[in-house]
């Protein structure tokens, strides 16, 4: 089916005076980008200013890839060699170095001046791309929401701003197949077809974020609300959500949060709003033509721009948290929006989650992060405890730095599936436990007393274990995370202690590595199982099938893999045979992860459960030899 789709964009003449923006960039026109202040972009930039690793496909009329304020943020297909007329990466497209023109079926994704074009159509794609990713803080022009990003230009609309469904679906498939994390659809039509619907569904199922405009209606009379109810008269692709919310639908508001007169609304289709009026942005620059000799344009409005703003916000979120699912990202944006029903009488419940608020998004983003399988590395120096966070693929996510003063132990604990860093400090004659979230905020503190001079922390489910080591014995105290004492029991001198279902009864035990044995206790302190092990092993990890042991200081860096009965399956060196600083280890659903003790570099290694090295990296500066501890959430 070939049905026209038009860019969700038009120009209005209303001007809102000279508003001034307080912004933290040096870009020439940044103070005129009032929409950045409305969505609180400056707060997001305290967390991230974007990443070149985040690819945003702009399916539109083409992008001026040589624009002075954009060229550094244009996507590069690293698998393609320019100009050799060969499909080097075997993706079905020859010389697609920066994207593809699906209208003219060629590799050059810049706007085309043809017999049927308009100034609006030629500029539209570049304007949209600039909102998402004009180079920020570069002493010129405007700033994109992402100071660095990879914009993938895909032409699916001709120079007049119209196109057909089949071409749009092809562009969506290309974006997905070539690594786009986000697809911006600043376009809208009155019909859809199965090919487009299937392309959208495929993209969503591949984890891609799809952002689409709710569309504009023509305002015939001054101050007349021309918007339509999408529940009654749906527009596409924004209203194709299948069995799930495939698309993040975006409407437009003014600087007072009132629905733009042209913007559509409804109980369905629309998920969030963003400012869509009075934008300054990038123009298509072609100095040989009198109409295209300016690099920037002012006073443009439309749901296209609001859509690009939300796509830019999504890219910022992705740059900060690359593994967030598209469903969680949608929820984050919608649930952290500012409700605007009170300023939009007659449209209550028809404005989605309200207005985009980046400050709330980044303040509350940790609530939407699933840390299952994440790695946490701990490096304690004389000055700081530095905690690094890596996702399940080993990609760096964030860090937490705490002053090292009086710290004697640290531990990772999970509270409501969110990571908490517990710190044990010696304060006078007593000990203080402090619990921190990943922003460094203190959640709570409590004080304990002990006759031992050798205290440490461990975790058991969502509780804390305080280990009091004496000469040959130890006392284990079980506390709630808020400091309520729950139970105590005695055991042998503790080398390491972890939670795990060692007796295969479906319940987690407290497993203590002591001398040449693993002692498995229930939470009441009753011994349930004993497993004999090699005496030189001092570090312990357990999963559903195996026991993992690592040697301590003054021993070769041996790691052993055993079954739950203590039968040795595999033994290997985690590091060079001459390293004797000890090895720490942890286990996730997929990997056994090791780190060297004092004297070794911060060399993190991932192994499969047969002892094969999968990947490795340095968690800190290579000259950091303080010793690294590793922990994970499962």
C-alpha positions, 0 to 999 in steps of 0.5 A: 500500500502506498499512502502519503506520509507527511512531516509532522511540522509547520511554521507558526508566526507567534513569537513569545518575546525574548526569553533567556536561558541559563545554560552550561554551554558556550554555543552561540545561540544556546540562550535562545534554546528555551526548550532546553530550560523547560525540560531541564536539560542542564540537570541531565548534562550533570550525568551525561552529555551523550555518547558516540556509541549511541546511534539515532536513526533520523528517518526524514527528508535527509540531513546536511551531513557536512553542516559545521554544527553536525558533521562530527556527530554523523554516524559512520558505517565502519564496515564500509569503504567509501567510493569502492562501489562494493558492499563491504559489510554485506548489508545489501547497500553499496557505499552506505558510509553515512546512511541511505536515501531510500527515495532515490536508492543511493548512498548519499543521505543529504536533502535533494533539490528536485522538481517537487521540493519545498524549503520546509521539506529540504530543511526538515531533516537537518533541523530535527537532527540538530535538536537531537545531536548538534555538537555541543559546547563547541563555540558555535551555533546551537547545542543538541541535547547530545553533545556527542552522538551518532546520527544515522540519516535515512531518507524516506521522504522526498524534498516536499516532505511526503513519502510512502509507507513501504519506503518508511518500513525499509528505512526502519529495517535498515536502522535496526539491522545497522545498529540504531538504538533509537529511531526518530519518526517526525512524520505522520499519516492517516493510514498504515499497512502490514509492512510498516506495522511489521517493521515497527514490531521487529524494531521494538522486539529487537530492543529499539526505541521508536519515537513518533510524532502525534501529528499537527493539524492546520490552525485556521483561526487564531487561538483555535484548538485544531488538534484531534482526538487520536482515540477517535481519529488515529494517526500513523505510525504513532498509533500502531502499538500492537500488543505492547506500547511499541512507540513512544508517541510525542505531542507538543506544548508551549512554554506554559505547558499548554497543549500547542493548538496544532498538536493532537491528543488522546487517551491512547497513542500519546505518551509524553509531550515536549516543547514544540514551539519557537525553536532555533535550529540547523538549516540546510546550508547550500551557499550556491542557492540564495534561499539556503545561505543561512546555517541556522533557522528561527521560529520553527514549531511543530510536533516534529520538534517535540519528537526530536527532543524526546528522541534526544532525551532517549539518547541521553538515557541510553548513553548513561545506561546503555542496557536499559530496555526500550520498555523500561526507557518508555516507562522512565520517560512517561512516569517522570513527566510533569502532569499538565492536566490542570493547565489543559482543561478539556484534555485531562487524561489525554496528554500522556505522562505530561511534559518531559522532565530530564531532571526527574528522569536522571534523579530517579533513573536508578529505580529503572535499572536492573542490576542483575549480572552487573559487576561491582569492583572495589579499589581501596587506596589510602585516599579513596574507596572507588567503586566501579559499576559494569553491566552484564556485558562488561561495559562501564556504567558509573562509579562511586567515590568515598573517602577512605578514612577509617574504612576497614570493609565494604560489601555489596547488598541488594535491597529491592533489587537495587544495589547498596554499598555497605561500608564498615568504619572504625570509629573510636572504640566502636564500629559504624555501618553506613549504607550508600546508594550509587549516587553516594547518598547515605541511606542509613547508619548504625553502630555496633560493638565488638571485642574483635580487632578483625571485623568485616562485612558480607551479605546474605540475601537482603541482610548484612553479616558482620564477621567477628574473627578471633584467633581460631573462631568467629562470631557471625551476626545477622542484621537487617540493612537498617541495623536491627540485630536478627541472629548470631552464631559461632563458627570457625575462623572465616576466610570468606563467606557467601550466600548460595544454595549449596545443598540444593534444597532451593534455599540460600545458605550462609556458606563459610570458607574456613581452613580446608572446608566449606561450612553451610549454615541456614539463617538460624545458624544451624550447620546443614552441610560440610564440603572439604576443599584445598587448604590454600584456597581463601576466596569462595563463590557459588552458583546453582551447579558449582563451587568456585575457589581462588588462592590467597596471597603467597600462592600461585593464582589458581582458580578451582571449579568444583561440583557441590560435593567438592569434586574437582572439575577444573583448575587453571591459572587466572593470571601469570603463574608468578603472581602471588598477590591472591585472587578475588572472584565472583560469579554471575549467571554467565561468567566467573569473574576474577580480580588480582589482589595487592601487587597486581594491576586492576586486571578484570577477567571473565571466564566461562564455567569451563575456565575459558577466558572470554574477555578482560579489561582494566577496571582502573588506571594500570598503575593501580596495584592496591588490589581489587575486590569484585562482587555481583548481583544475581 
